[in-house]
Amino acid sequence: MAGYSGITAGYLILGDRPCLVETGTSTSAPVVRDALSSLGVGPDDLATVVVTHIHLDHAGGVGDIANYYPSAEIVVHEKGARHLADPSRLMASAKMVWGDKLDVLFGALAPTDAARIRALGDTGTIDLGNGRALASHYSPGHAKHHVGLLDSLTGDLYVGDAAGVYLPETGDLRPATPPPDFDLDVALGSIALFTALKPQRLLFSHYGPVKDVPSTLERSAEELRIWVDLTRRARDEGLDLDHAVAMVRDRTRERYAALRADEATAEQFELLSGAPSNVAGIMHWLDRTPR
């Protein structure tokens, strides 16, 4: 994504009914196709494509992947399904946020035939064959169309962005709180749900597997509270968005080894979970929340 490797993950579950979890961006779709081919998954072999939510770094490649794999069912939460069939509103919104950076970061989400899309409710099941399944659990807070996915065989939990973003090079964990859907209480509820599911591993879309589940989820909740507390203070002091971002960035800097590493690592971390986006999302939530 955006010229970086190791920044956004797709996971292939091999079995009787091969399943791809997350497509990445549309610009990443050829990379994903070639990787699946190298693992023996041809155009007619992929049974299912499922995305945790429809943000373009997770689902921007759905339309392209659907074209590459004409037999695959496309699975998404019901609040995101219509945007995969008709991406025009989603792309217009993304253009307003990212401007000229949109093409470089994400590319364009191609539409998917609505007949191939299966919309999940707050819970659901994705058949992986031979008695194995992914159980879908509605987990908003980051996005209203977000689900976590628990593998019945391995105990792996695909957490999307609901537990934040993880940088394996440094072990950093940072929240992802973009507008317009961020809600602290709802996000903490989703993390509590993940804890209650007792997964064996957390599989972050950004980026990779984490085995230490309890402490990682505790840290996810702690990071959310810290960022919200600092943003609330900045807002109470009357700071505008730019000054609030500067304050929060300064006061959280020592929490993240990535920001003290080389410039490329710091840039990668900021692209994954940018302070401007995080603070803007928290501000938007505070503006809608009674004091």
C-alpha positions in Angstrom: 0.0 0.0 0.0 1.3 3.4 -1.0 4.7 1.9 -1.9 5.1 0.1 1.5 5.2 -3.6 2.0 4.1 -5.1 5.4 1.6 -2.4 6.0 -1.8 -4.0 5.3 -2.5 -7.7 5.5 -4.7 -10.2 3.7 -5.1 -13.7 5.2 -5.7 -16.8 3.1 -7.4 -19.7 4.9 -6.6 -22.8 3.0 -9.0 -25.8 3.3 -12.0 -27.4 1.6 -13.4 -23.9 0.9 -10.5 -21.5 0.6 -11.3 -18.0 2.1 -9.5 -14.7 1.8 -9.9 -12.3 4.7 -9.3 -8.7 3.6 -8.3 -7.7 0.1 -6.3 -4.6 0.8 -6.4 -1.7 -1.7 -7.3 -2.0 -5.3 -3.6 -1.2 -6.1 -2.7 -4.2 -4.1 -5.1 -6.6 -5.8 -2.6 -7.9 -8.4 -0.1 -8.6 -5.6 -2.8 -10.6 -3.7 -3.8 -12.5 -6.9 -0.2 -13.5 -7.6 0.3 -14.5 -3.9 -2.8 -16.7 -4.0 -1.6 -18.3 -7.3 1.8 -19.1 -5.7 -0.1 -20.9 -3.0 -2.1 -23.0 -5.5 -5.3 -21.0 -5.5 -6.5 -20.5 -9.1 -9.3 -18.4 -10.5 -12.0 -21.0 -9.8 -10.7 -22.2 -6.4 -11.4 -19.3 -4.0 -14.8 -19.9 -2.3 -15.1 -16.8 -0.2 -13.8 -13.2 0.2 -14.7 -11.6 3.5 -13.7 -8.1 4.7 -13.9 -6.9 8.3 -15.1 -3.5 7.1 -15.3 -1.4 3.9 -12.6 1.2 4.5 -10.4 1.3 1.4 -7.3 -0.1 3.0 -9.3 -3.3 3.8 -11.9 -3.6 1.0 -10.7 -1.3 -1.8 -9.6 -4.4 -3.8 -12.9 -6.3 -3.4 -14.2 -5.4 -6.9 -10.9 -6.4 -8.6 -10.6 -9.6 -6.5 -14.2 -10.5 -7.3 -13.3 -10.2 -11.0 -10.2 -12.4 -10.6 -12.2 -15.1 -8.7 -15.6 -15.4 -10.4 -16.8 -18.2 -8.2 -16.1 -16.5 -4.8 -18.9 -15.2 -2.6 -18.2 -11.7 -1.2 -19.1 -11.4 2.5 -19.5 -8.1 4.4 -21.6 -6.6 7.2 -25.0 -5.5 6.1 -24.2 -1.8 6.7 -21.4 -2.0 4.2 -22.9 -4.2 1.5 -24.5 -1.5 -0.6 -21.3 0.4 -0.9 -19.5 -2.6 -2.4 -22.3 -2.9 -5.0 -22.2 0.8 -5.7 -19.0 2.5 -4.5 -19.8 6.0 -5.8 -20.7 7.5 -2.4 -17.9 5.8 -0.6 -15.4 7.0 -3.2 -16.7 10.5 -3.2 -16.4 10.7 0.6 -12.8 9.3 0.3 -12.0 11.9 -2.3 -13.1 14.6 0.0 -10.8 13.3 2.8 -7.7 12.3 0.8 -7.9 14.5 -2.3 -5.0 13.9 -4.7 -3.5 11.3 -2.4 -6.5 8.9 -3.0 -5.1 7.3 -6.1 -1.6 6.8 -4.6 -2.9 5.4 -1.3 -5.9 3.3 -2.3 -6.9 3.5 -6.0 -10.5 3.1 -6.9 -13.0 0.5 -5.5 -14.6 -1.3 -8.5 -18.3 -2.3 -8.1 -19.2 -5.9 -7.3 -22.3 -7.6 -8.7 -24.9 -7.4 -5.9 -26.0 -11.0 -6.5 -22.5 -12.1 -5.3 -22.6 -10.2 -2.0 -23.8 -11.8 1.2 -24.6 -9.3 3.9 -24.0 -10.4 7.5 -26.1 -9.4 10.5 -24.7 -8.8 13.9 -23.6 -12.5 14.0 -23.1 -14.9 11.2 -21.2 -17.9 9.9 -18.9 -18.4 7.0 -18.4 -22.0 5.9 -14.8 -23.0 5.5 -15.7 -26.7 4.8 -15.2 -29.9 6.7 -17.0 -28.6 9.8 -14.7 -25.5 10.0 -16.2 -22.0 10.1 -15.6 -18.3 10.7 -18.0 -16.9 13.2 -18.7 -13.2 12.5 -19.2 -10.8 15.5 -20.4 -7.3 15.0 -17.7 -5.0 16.5 -18.3 -1.3 15.8 -16.6 1.7 17.4 -14.0 2.1 14.6 -16.6 1.8 11.9 -20.4 1.0 11.8 -19.8 -1.8 9.4 -17.0 -3.6 11.3 -17.0 -7.3 12.2 -14.4 -9.5 13.9 -14.0 -13.1 12.6 -13.2 -16.1 14.8 -11.8 -19.3 13.3 -13.5 -22.3 14.9 -10.4 -24.5 14.2 -7.5 -22.3 15.2 -9.0 -19.8 17.6 -7.6 -17.0 15.5 -9.5 -13.8 15.7 -9.3 -11.4 12.7 -9.7 -8.0 14.4 -9.6 -5.6 11.5 -9.1 -2.1 13.0 -11.2 -2.6 16.1 -8.2 -3.3 18.4 -6.1 -0.6 16.7 -3.0 -0.9 14.6 0.1 -3.0 15.4 3.6 -2.5 14.1 5.5 -5.8 14.5 8.9 -4.2 13.9 8.6 -2.2 17.2 5.7 -3.8 19.0 3.8 -0.5 19.0 0.0 -0.5 19.3 -1.9 2.7 18.5 -5.6 3.4 18.2 -7.5 3.9 15.0 -10.2 6.5 15.6 -11.1 8.1 12.3 -14.3 10.1 11.6 -17.2 9.8 11.2 -18.0 6.6 13.1 -15.6 6.5 16.1 -17.4 6.1 19.4 -15.3 5.4 22.6 -17.9 3.5 24.5 -18.8 1.4 21.6 -15.2 0.7 20.7 -14.4 -0.3 24.3 -17.4 -2.7 24.1 -16.0 -4.3 21.0 -12.7 -4.9 22.7 -14.5 -6.4 25.7 -16.3 -8.7 23.2 -13.0 -9.8 21.7 -11.7 -10.5 25.2 -14.8 -12.6 26.0 -14.3 -14.7 22.9 -11.0 -16.0 24.3 -9.1 -16.2 21.0 -5.7 -17.9 20.7 -4.3 -15.2 18.5 -5.2 -11.7 17.3 -4.7 -11.3 13.5 -4.3 -7.6 12.8 -5.0 -6.3 9.4 -2.2 -3.7 10.2 -0.2 -5.8 10.7 0.3 -9.5 11.5 -0.4 -12.1 14.2 -0.1 -11.4 18.0 -0.1 -14.3 20.5 -0.3 -12.3 23.8 -4.1 -11.7 23.6 -5.1 -10.5 27.1 -2.4 -7.8 27.5 -2.7 -6.7 23.9 -6.5 -6.1 24.2 -5.9 -4.3 27.6 -3.4 -2.1 25.9 -5.9 -1.4 23.0 -8.4 -0.1 25.5 -5.7 1.9 27.4 -4.6 3.6 24.2 -8.1 4.6 23.3 -8.7 6.2 26.7 -5.4 8.1 26.6 -6.0 9.5 23.1 -9.6 10.5 24.0 -8.5 12.1 27.3 -5.8 14.2 25.6 -8.1 15.2 22.8 -10.8 16.2 25.3 -8.3 18.4 27.2 -7.2 20.1 24.0 -10.8 20.7 23.1 -11.6 22.1 26.6 -8.6 24.4 26.2 -10.2 25.8 23.0 -7.5 24.5 20.6 -8.4 24.2 17.0 -7.9 20.9 15.2 -4.3 21.6 14.0 -3.1 22.7 17.5 -5.0 19.7 19.1 -3.2 17.3 16.8 0.1 18.9 17.6 -0.5 18.6 21.4 -1.7 15.0 21.3 1.1 14.0 19.0 3.7 15.6 21.3 2.2 14.1 24.5 2.0 10.5 23.0 5.3 10.5 21.2 7.2 8.7 23.9 4.7 5.8 23.9 5.8 4.6 20.5 9.2 3.3 19.6 8.4 3.7 15.9 8.4 7.5 16.2 12.0 7.3 17.6 13.2 4.8 14.9 14.3 5.6 11.4 12.3 8.1 9.3 10.8 5.4 7.0 9.4 3.4 10.1 8.0 6.6 11.5 6.3 7.5 8.2 4.8 4.0 7.9 3.4 4.2 11.5 1.9 7.6 10.8 0.3 6.3 7.6 -1.2 3.4 9.5 -2.7 5.5 12.2 -2.3 9.2 11.6 -2.6 11.6 14.4 -4.7 14.1 12.3 -7.3 11.4 11.5 -7.4 10.0 15.0 -7.8 13.4 16.7 -10.4 14.5 14.1 -12.4 11.3 14.7 -12.3 11.8 18.5 -13.3 15.5 18.1 -16.2 14.5 15.9 -17.4 12.0 18.6 -16.9 14.6 21.4 -19.0 17.1 19.4 -21.9 14.6 19.4 -21.5 13.5 23.0 -23.1 15.3 26.0 -20.5 16.6 28.4 
